[in-house]
Amino acid sequence: MTPENVLAMAKENKIKAVDVRFMDFPGIWQHFTIPIAELELASFDEGLGFDGSSIRGWQPIHASDMLVMPDPNSAKIDPFFEEPTLVLIGTISDPVTRESYTRDPRNIAQKAEAYLKGTGIGDVAYFGPEAEFFIFDDVRFESSKNSAFYMIDSAEAIWNSGRDECPNLGYKIRHKEGYFPVPPADQYQDMRTEMMLVLENLGIKIERQHHEVATAGQAEIDMRFKPLVEMGDQLVWFKYVLKNVAKRHNCTVTFMPKPLFEDNGSGMHTHISIWKDGKPLFAGDKYAG
């Protein structure tokens, strides 16, 4: 997609605002929003300024100015904002030298792709992460001068088997038995399907969704593999969509690795393949090589 295509897309969809997003070094998606009138063809070459000293681990206060360079190929319409809003993901550049910023994760991914091609070993590497997560109904925590605690809860969790729910119907998934019974034991089927369809509407190919092994709403939604930078963009959209769909239902999604004691944690094992001239390079045609 070209910058001209992006402006045409904005006009066709009556876009009122543009949300510019980038990934910080710890892995949090950051954003700021401009009126649609401020997005011009020059914006894609000249970039948009922001304060790099307020982003963790980036610039000192005396050299805070940075640019985010919107990628026209990343254009999507946000499915959650009240006003029609176009989203553009960008890479970070120095405003003086125009060099790509070494602490920008997207730039690092772009350099990794270029390095692979430069070696001549392969043309492209495909990545297919399987990001597991939990859906919780209640999350509370505190750390103060005289106390510290956290508490999580889920309607389907086994620890609620004896709770008075007026009535408690008894459909609670026991430890390590969440893979994968049908409803009513699986109480988050409809929410996961909603997540899947929102992702599909954004152009993100989904292969399947299902409950995972642990009690308390552990789940998995699998994306079709993509090259590194494309998959990086998809993965941040993936987490953004899941968290916002859950919030619609007054729930919380977390990708933290081990929120529950004595039950499965959440992983993100990743399928990787390297291809050259349209052929896979990894050896073997058996089950594991």
Phi, psi and omega in degrees: 000137179264164174304324177297320177297321180296315179295322177294320177298318179297318180294316182298324183262010177054046181291137180252340183212159178236124178259117182261127187233151175207162181262132176275177186292321176288349176104024178257131177288124180250159182202158165215160189237138177236154173296152182300330180295339181277350178270113180237170176302323181294337181300329183283335178263324184269338179081176180233132187277153174202171183271103182287343180285343179270000176261125186305128174080010183257254192263151171286162186297330182279355177219056192274338186294133177217165179239141168252128184258106183296137177263114182299333180289348183268001189297126174215160177263128183294131183273001186241332184294147181293317178268146179302116188229129176271136178251131174235127175269141182230165170255161188257138180227156173284132184289342181265305184275340184065016176283149177294143185281130186290342180261008178275116182303325181292322176296320178299318178295320178297320179293324178296318177297317180295323179296316179302313180296321182294331179287338185080359180293316182210162178271326185204147172244133179255143182232133178229085180284147173244094187271107178277156183203166174247146171250114180250148178269341181206132179223122178225144178202157179200144172221106184236187183296330186238006180198162174206138178198163164219152177212131176237155181213155179210138182298331183262004185290144182297331181292350177262015181296332181256007183283141176282108183248005172052056003255163169272116185275356172085003181275080180239130182278125180286163180307131175064024178238024181273355183255105337219094181288153179284167170300152012276355177298315175279102186268358184243018180305308184295323179294318179295322177296320176299316177302314181301316183288325176297317177298316178299320179295337176275000180088014180263116185286122180250136180268321179190162170226148180195165172289147177258186192295319189285158169289179173067034169083023176293140187212169176212138173231122187260130176264150173290144184299153179211164170299164193304305184295317178299318180291325176300315177297317180297322184292323177289324172298317180305308181294321179299314181295313182299317181293322182283325174295317178300319180297326175304328183261016182058039177235169179235131172260135174228141176256010180300146192288330187212072180282341185242135173281142176066026172212170185299143170270180181255130177247180172217062179293146191233129174277130183230137173217148177244134184236146174219131181054037177078010181236141178287143184263342182292138190286151170092154177231019178265191185302314183236031176125000000 
